């Protein structure tokens, strides 16, 4: 179920006020038997003001950015760490995943490194292990992140069956040369440049820790 746009009423307000003003002016004109010159001037100003409000309302509908609509992700909330990891790595992965879940729009994340799934946290998908597909392999090969802004636009989304089935947007961020940090959001086009910078910085820190 998607959430309604919280700014919708604000964007519609100029149209409603302009329409109401125009209607009241028309009613007043129809009910007035004899017009004076001052009333004619007032009516003209009122019409201009009403038309301006209508124009502003239409422009707001077109140029004001709307918040992406979120969905309720399918799956259970969980936190899984590979049991064979050293305690210091477990602590760092827990810290990093907590930061990403609380400071970005991420709702589900996976850490894949050196052929193993080290961590899954947030809303979990059906599969517990990562089977790298074309997109993850490209990230490993090119050492550059890939941001899939809206999963419904990508037929290759089936490779992400370890994330919730209705995940909306995904970032695949390289962790050094051996790993990928895979993050999913509950709304399309919801990651900002600041989010991407956060993710890149944390992935670089994880790469340094996992390399040692």
N, C-alpha and C positions, 0 to 999 in steps of 0.2 A: 504494500500500500504506500503510495507516495504522499509526501507532505505538501500542503498548499503553499503557494508563494506568499511569504509574510508581507511583501510590499505591494501586493495586488490592489488593496483598498486605497493606498496612498496614490498610486498611479492613476486610479480611476476618479479620484476626488475632483481634479480640475474639470473633467468632462461632466461630472454630475452637477457641479456648481454652475458651470457655464450653461448647461442645458436648462437648469432650473431658472436661472436669471433670464434667459431668452423667453422661456414660457411665461414667466410673470410679466415681462414687458409686453408680450403679445396680448395677454389677457387684459392688462391695464389699458392698452390702446383700443381694444374692442369695446371696453366698457365706458370709454370717455367719449362724450357726445361732441364736445368742442375742444379742439386742441389749441393751446397757446404756443407762442414761439419758444418760450422757455421750456415748456414740456417737450416740445419737439427736439430741442437741443439735448435735453436730459435723456430722452429715448435713444438718440443717436449715440451718445456716450455709452449708454447701457449696452447697446447692441455691439459696439466695438469691444467693450470689456468682456461680454459673454463670448464673442467670437475668439478673443485672445485666450481665454481660459480653455475653450474647446481645442484650440490649436496646441496649446501647451500640453494638454492631456494626451492628444494624439502623438505628439513628439515623445513624451515620456514612455508611452507604450512601445515605441520603436527603439529608443536609445538607452534606456535604463536597463542595466544588466539584471537579469533575474537569477535568483539563487538556484543552483542545480537541484532537481528533485531527488530526494533520497528514497531508498527502498529498505524494507526489512530483510536483511540477508537470511538465507535459508541455512540452517546449521546450528550447532551448539557451541557456546563459548567454552574455550579450553586453553590450556597452556601445557605444551609438551616439549621436553628437552631430551636429546639423546642421552641415555643413561651412562654411556662410557666417557662422556666429556669430563675433563678436570673441573674441580669446583670453581676455580677462578674464571674459567671460560663460561661456565653455567651462569655465574654471577653477572658477567659482562653481557651475555646474551639477554638475560632477564632485564638488566638495566636498559639496554638499547631498545628492546621491544617495548618496554613500558613508555619510554620517551616518545617513540613513534606513535603509539596508540593514543597517547594523551596530548601530543602537541601537533599532530597532523590529522588529516581526515582519514587516515588508515583505520580499517576495521578488522582486517585479517592480514597476517604476514607469515612468511616462511623464510627460513635461512637454509640455503642449500650450498654445501661446501665440500669440495674434493669428493664428489660422488655420493655424499650422504646428506640426509635431511637432519639438520642439527636442531632446528626449533620450528614449532608451529604455535601461533598464539592468536587470540582474538576469536572471531567466528570461524570455525574449522570446516573444511570441505570433507567429502566422503573418503578420499584417499589419504593415507597417512604419510606416503612417501612421494617425493618428486621424481617424475619420469620426464627428463628434459625434452622439450619439443623444439620446433624450429626457432621460436622466439628466444627462449632461454639459451639455446646453443649459439644464436647470433650474438647475444649479449656477451657470452663467454669468449667468443671468437673476436669480436670487434672491440671489446672492453669499453663499450659505451652504453649508457642506459637507454631503455626503450619505454616510452610512456604511451600506453594504449588508452586514449581518452574516453572511449566508449566501447565496451566489449561487444555490443550488438552489431558494431560495424566490422568486426573481425571474425571471419570464419575459422581462424586458427585458435579461437578461444578454448576449444575442447582440450588443449594441452594443459589447461589450468584446472584440472579436476580435483586438485588438492586444495583449492579455494572454494568458497560457497558458489553454488551453481548460478546464482543470479548476481554475482559480483559485477559492479558497474564500470570501474576503471582500475587499471593496473599499472604499476611502475616496476620494471625489472632493473635493478641497480647492481652493477658488478661489485663483487667483494674481492678485490685483488684479481689474480689471474685464474683462481680456482673456484670461485663461488659467485652466487647471485642472491641478492636480497629481493624478495618478491612481495610486493605490498598491494593490497586491494582496498578500494573504497566503495561505499554504498551509494555513491552518486557519480554520474558521468561528469567529466571536465571539472572535477572538484579540487585537484591538486594545484596549488599555487607555486609560483617560483620559489617562494620562501620554503614551502614544503619540500620541494626538490632539493634545495640547498641543505636542509636538515638531513634528508635521506642520504645525500652524497657524503656529508661529513661523518655520519654515523657508520656508513658502509666502509669508509676509509679507516676509521678507528677499529672496526671489527677485523678488517683485513690485516692490520698490523698485529692484533692480538692472536688471531688464528694462525698467522704465519710463524709465530715464535713457539 
